Amino acid sequence: MKKHLATLSLILILSSCQNSFNSKVSSKEDSVANDPSKTIVATYLGGEVTLKDVTFELEKLIAKNDKLKGLTFDKLSQEQKEAVIKEVILKEMTYKEAKKRNLNKDKDYQEALKSFESELLKQKLLFTLAKEAIEEKNLKKNYDELATKLKDKKDLRISYIAIKTKNEAKEIYDSLLKSPSSFAALAKRKSIDKEIAKKVGDLGFIIEEILPADVLKQAKALQKGQISKPFLTNDKWVVIKLDDERPAQALPYEKAKEALAQNLAKKAMEDFASQSFEKAKISILVK
C-alpha cells in the first residue's frame, strides 16, 4: 500500500534523486527501439506500459518543476523508473474503475468534459487558422502587396528626445537652437525613454506609414537636419530631428518572412473573432 501511495509524489521522488540522473543506462535500454509506442517497459494484469506512456507522464512532471528540465526516462534510477511506471498503471486502473462505476456519466463530469473539449477545440481551430494563414503562397502574396505599397513611400530617419514637462522641453529646444550638434548628447542625458537614450535618440529608418500621425506631421514639416518645436504625443513632450530620408525599402523576402508570418497568423485569429461576434448578433443584457 505504501508503495502505491509513493507513486502519487513523483515530483518529490525525482527532485530528491538528482544525483542519480547521470547513472549509466543499461545495455537493454541502449537498444530501445526508435518507436516509443512499441517499446514495452512493463506489463501488468490487463495491460502493458510503453516508453511513450512513461515519457508522456514524465513530461507532465517536468512541466511542473523546472529542476527536472532535460530529464529523460533513461536517466532515472531504477526506483524512479518504477515510480513513473506505477503512476501510469495507477491512472489507467483508476480510469477503468471510474468507468465501471459509471462516474463518467455524472452531470458534473460531463460539464467538465464539455468545457475541456470546448477549450481544446478552440485552441486547435486557432492553430489551424494560423497554420493556413502562413502557407507559403499567402506569405508571398502578402509580401508582394506590401512591396507594391512601399513604392511611393519614404523611410524617415528620426532622432528624438522625450521629456516629462513642457517647460523642460522648451529649455532643451532653446538649447538646441543655439547648438544643434548637441542633440545626441542631450538625448542621451535628458530623454526619459532610456532605451532610445542609449542610442543617443536615434530611432533609425522608419517607414512613414507606421509613425504616429502627430509625429509624421512634424517630421514632414522638417528639412534634413532640422529640429522640431516641442509637441505633446502619448502624454510626453517630444523634440524630434529629421536626420535623413530615402525611398522606402522593403526587406528581402527571406528576412521579412518571419514577421509576416506572425502578423498574418495574428490577423487570421482576429478576423475569425471579429466575424464570429458579428454572426452571433450579441445583445448585452447587463450594465
C-alpha positions as CSV (number, residue, x, y, z in Angstrom):
1,M,0.0,0.0,0.0
2,K,2.8,2.4,0.9
3,K,4.5,1.7,-2.5
4,H,1.3,2.6,-4.3
5,L,0.9,5.9,-2.4
6,A,4.5,6.7,-3.2
7,T,3.6,6.9,-6.9
8,L,1.5,10.0,-6.1
9,S,4.5,12.0,-5.1
10,L,6.7,11.5,-8.2
11,I,7.9,15.1,-8.3
12,L,9.3,14.8,-4.8
13,I,11.0,11.5,-5.7
14,L,12.5,12.8,-8.9
15,S,13.6,16.1,-7.2
16,S,15.3,14.3,-4.3
17,C,17.3,11.9,-6.5
18,Q,19.2,14.4,-8.7
19,N,22.5,12.6,-8.2
20,S,21.3,9.5,-9.9
21,F,20.3,11.4,-13.2
22,N,23.7,10.7,-14.6
23,S,23.7,7.0,-13.8
24,K,24.7,4.6,-16.6
25,V,21.9,3.3,-18.8
26,S,21.8,-0.5,-19.0
27,S,22.6,-2.2,-22.3
28,K,19.0,-3.2,-22.6
29,E,17.9,0.4,-22.6
30,D,20.6,1.4,-25.1
31,S,18.9,-1.0,-27.6
32,V,15.5,0.6,-27.2
33,A,13.6,0.7,-30.5
34,N,13.1,4.0,-32.2
35,D,9.3,3.8,-31.9
36,P,8.5,4.5,-28.2
37,S,4.9,3.4,-28.7
38,K,6.1,-0.1,-29.4
39,T,8.8,-0.3,-26.7
40,I,7.2,-2.1,-23.7
41,V,8.8,-1.2,-20.4
42,A,6.4,-3.0,-18.1
43,T,3.3,-5.3,-18.1
44,Y,0.5,-5.9,-15.7
45,L,-2.7,-7.9,-15.5
46,G,-4.8,-6.5,-18.2
47,G,-2.3,-4.2,-19.9
48,E,1.2,-3.0,-20.7
49,V,3.2,0.2,-20.3
50,T,5.2,1.6,-23.2
51,L,8.1,4.0,-23.4
52,K,5.7,6.5,-24.9
53,D,3.4,6.3,-21.9
54,V,6.2,6.9,-19.3
55,T,7.7,9.7,-21.4
56,F,4.3,11.4,-21.6
57,E,3.9,11.1,-17.8
58,L,7.5,12.4,-17.2
59,E,6.9,15.4,-19.4
60,K,3.9,16.4,-17.3
61,L,6.1,16.3,-14.2
62,I,8.9,18.3,-15.9
63,A,6.4,21.0,-16.8
64,K,5.6,21.4,-13.1
65,N,9.2,21.5,-11.9
66,D,12.0,23.4,-13.8
67,K,14.6,21.5,-11.8
68,L,13.7,18.4,-13.9
69,K,14.2,20.1,-17.2
70,G,16.1,17.9,-19.7
71,L,15.4,14.8,-17.7
72,T,14.6,11.6,-19.8
73,F,13.3,8.2,-18.7
74,D,16.6,6.5,-19.4
75,K,18.4,8.8,-16.9
76,L,16.2,7.8,-14.0
77,S,17.3,5.4,-11.3
78,Q,15.6,2.0,-11.1
79,E,13.4,3.3,-8.2
80,Q,12.4,6.4,-10.2
81,K,11.5,4.3,-13.2
82,E,9.3,2.1,-11.2
83,A,7.6,5.1,-9.6
84,V,6.8,6.6,-13.0
85,I,5.6,3.2,-14.4
86,K,3.4,2.6,-11.3
87,E,1.9,6.1,-11.8
88,V,0.9,5.3,-15.4
89,I,-0.6,2.0,-14.3
90,L,-2.5,3.6,-11.4
91,K,-4.0,6.2,-13.7
92,E,-5.2,3.5,-16.1
93,M,-6.7,1.4,-13.4
94,T,-8.3,4.4,-11.8
95,Y,-9.8,5.3,-15.2
96,K,-11.2,1.8,-15.7
97,E,-12.7,1.7,-12.2
98,A,-14.3,5.1,-12.5
99,K,-15.9,4.0,-15.8
100,K,-17.0,0.7,-14.2
101,R,-18.9,2.8,-11.6
102,N,-20.4,5.0,-14.4
103,L,-18.8,8.1,-12.9
104,N,-18.2,9.3,-16.4
105,K,-22.0,9.8,-16.8
106,D,-22.3,12.2,-13.8
107,K,-23.5,15.6,-14.7
108,D,-20.5,17.5,-13.2
109,Y,-18.1,15.2,-15.2
110,Q,-20.0,15.8,-18.4
111,E,-20.0,19.5,-17.9
112,A,-16.2,19.5,-17.1
113,L,-15.6,17.3,-20.2
114,K,-17.6,19.6,-22.4
115,S,-15.6,22.6,-21.1
116,F,-12.3,20.9,-21.6
117,E,-13.3,19.8,-25.1
118,S,-14.5,23.3,-26.0
119,E,-11.2,24.9,-24.9
120,L,-9.2,22.2,-26.7
121,L,-11.1,22.5,-29.9
122,K,-10.8,26.3,-29.7
123,Q,-7.1,26.1,-29.4
124,K,-6.9,23.6,-32.2
125,L,-9.0,25.7,-34.5
126,L,-6.9,28.8,-33.8
127,F,-3.8,26.8,-34.5
128,T,-5.3,25.6,-37.8
129,L,-6.3,29.1,-38.9
130,A,-2.8,30.4,-38.1
131,K,-1.2,27.5,-40.0
132,E,-3.4,28.1,-43.1
133,A,-2.7,31.8,-43.0
134,I,1.1,31.4,-43.1
135,E,1.2,29.0,-46.0
136,E,4.0,30.0,-48.4
137,K,1.6,31.3,-51.1
138,N,-0.1,33.6,-48.6
139,L,3.2,34.9,-47.3
140,K,4.5,35.6,-50.8
141,K,1.2,37.3,-51.8
142,N,1.2,39.5,-48.7
143,Y,4.9,40.4,-49.2
144,D,4.2,41.4,-52.9
145,E,1.3,43.6,-51.8
146,L,3.3,45.3,-49.1
147,A,6.3,45.8,-51.5
148,T,3.9,47.5,-54.0
149,K,2.5,49.8,-51.3
150,L,6.0,50.9,-50.4
151,K,6.8,52.2,-53.9
152,D,5.6,55.8,-53.2
153,K,6.5,55.8,-49.5
154,K,9.6,57.1,-47.7
155,D,11.8,55.8,-44.9
156,L,12.5,58.6,-42.4
157,R,15.4,58.5,-40.0
158,I,14.4,60.4,-36.9
159,S,16.1,61.1,-33.6
160,Y,14.0,62.3,-30.6
161,I,14.2,63.4,-27.0
162,A,11.2,62.6,-24.8
163,I,10.6,65.0,-21.8
164,K,8.1,64.9,-18.9
165,T,7.1,68.6,-18.9
166,K,6.5,71.4,-21.4
167,N,8.9,73.7,-19.6
168,E,11.8,71.2,-19.7
169,A,11.1,70.5,-23.4
170,K,11.2,74.2,-24.1
171,E,14.5,74.6,-22.3
172,I,16.0,71.7,-24.3
173,Y,14.7,73.2,-27.6
174,D,16.2,76.6,-26.8
175,S,19.5,74.9,-26.1
176,L,19.3,73.0,-29.4
177,L,18.7,76.2,-31.3
178,K,22.0,77.5,-30.0
179,S,23.8,74.3,-30.5
180,P,22.1,71.8,-32.9
181,S,25.1,69.4,-32.7
182,S,24.4,68.8,-29.0
183,F,21.2,66.8,-29.9
184,A,22.8,63.4,-29.4
185,A,24.4,64.4,-26.0
186,L,21.1,65.9,-24.7
187,A,19.1,62.8,-25.9
188,K,21.5,60.5,-24.0
189,R,21.4,62.7,-20.9
190,K,17.9,64.1,-20.7
191,S,15.5,61.7,-22.5
192,I,13.1,59.8,-20.3
193,D,13.0,57.0,-22.9
194,K,16.0,55.2,-21.6
195,E,16.3,52.6,-24.2
196,I,16.4,55.1,-27.1
197,A,18.6,57.4,-25.0
198,K,21.2,54.7,-25.1
199,K,21.2,55.1,-28.9
200,V,21.5,58.9,-28.4
201,G,17.9,59.3,-29.5
202,D,18.3,57.6,-32.9
203,L,15.3,55.6,-34.0
204,G,16.9,54.6,-37.2
205,F,15.0,54.5,-40.5
206,I,11.2,54.0,-40.1
207,I,8.7,53.8,-42.9
208,E,6.5,56.8,-42.7
209,E,3.3,54.8,-42.7
210,I,3.8,53.4,-39.2
211,L,4.7,56.6,-37.5
212,P,2.1,58.2,-35.2
213,A,0.2,60.8,-37.1
214,D,1.3,63.7,-34.9
215,V,5.0,62.6,-35.2
216,L,4.7,62.2,-39.0
217,K,3.1,65.6,-39.4
218,Q,6.1,67.2,-37.5
219,A,8.7,65.2,-39.4
220,K,7.2,66.1,-42.8
221,A,7.5,69.8,-42.0
222,L,11.2,69.5,-41.4
223,Q,14.1,69.6,-43.8
224,K,17.0,67.2,-43.3
225,G,18.9,68.2,-40.2
226,Q,16.2,70.5,-38.8
227,I,14.7,70.2,-35.3
228,S,11.0,70.5,-34.4
229,K,9.5,72.6,-31.8
230,P,8.3,70.6,-28.7
231,F,5.0,68.9,-29.1
232,L,2.9,66.6,-27.0
233,T,2.4,62.9,-28.0
234,N,1.4,60.0,-25.9
235,D,1.5,62.0,-22.7
236,K,5.0,63.2,-23.1
237,W,6.7,66.2,-24.7
238,V,8.9,65.4,-27.6
239,V,11.5,67.2,-29.7
240,I,12.5,65.4,-32.9
241,K,15.2,65.8,-35.6
242,L,15.0,64.7,-39.2
243,D,18.3,63.0,-39.8
244,D,17.7,61.6,-43.2
245,E,15.1,60.2,-45.6
246,R,15.1,57.8,-48.5
247,P,12.6,55.9,-50.7
248,A,11.0,53.1,-48.6
249,Q,13.0,49.9,-48.8
250,A,11.4,46.5,-48.3
251,L,13.4,43.8,-46.6
252,P,14.3,40.8,-48.7
253,Y,11.5,38.2,-48.6
254,E,13.5,35.7,-46.6
255,K,14.3,38.3,-43.9
256,A,10.7,39.6,-43.8
257,K,9.1,36.2,-43.8
258,E,9.1,35.5,-40.0
259,A,7.5,38.9,-39.2
260,L,5.0,38.5,-42.0
261,A,4.0,35.0,-40.7
262,Q,3.4,36.4,-37.2
263,N,1.3,39.2,-38.5
264,L,-0.8,37.0,-40.8
265,A,-1.4,34.4,-38.0
266,K,-2.5,37.1,-35.6
267,K,-4.7,38.7,-38.3
268,A,-6.3,35.4,-39.1
269,M,-7.3,34.8,-35.5
270,E,-8.5,38.4,-35.0
271,D,-10.6,38.2,-38.2
272,F,-12.2,35.0,-37.1
273,A,-13.1,36.5,-33.7
274,S,-14.5,39.6,-35.4
275,Q,-16.6,37.6,-37.9
276,S,-17.8,35.3,-35.1
277,F,-19.0,38.2,-33.0
278,E,-20.8,39.7,-36.0
279,K,-22.6,36.4,-36.8
280,A,-23.5,36.0,-33.1
281,K,-25.6,39.2,-33.0
282,I,-24.8,39.6,-29.3
283,S,-27.1,41.5,-27.0
284,I,-25.5,42.5,-23.7
285,L,-28.2,42.5,-21.0
286,V,-26.2,43.6,-18.0
287,K,-24.9,47.1,-17.3
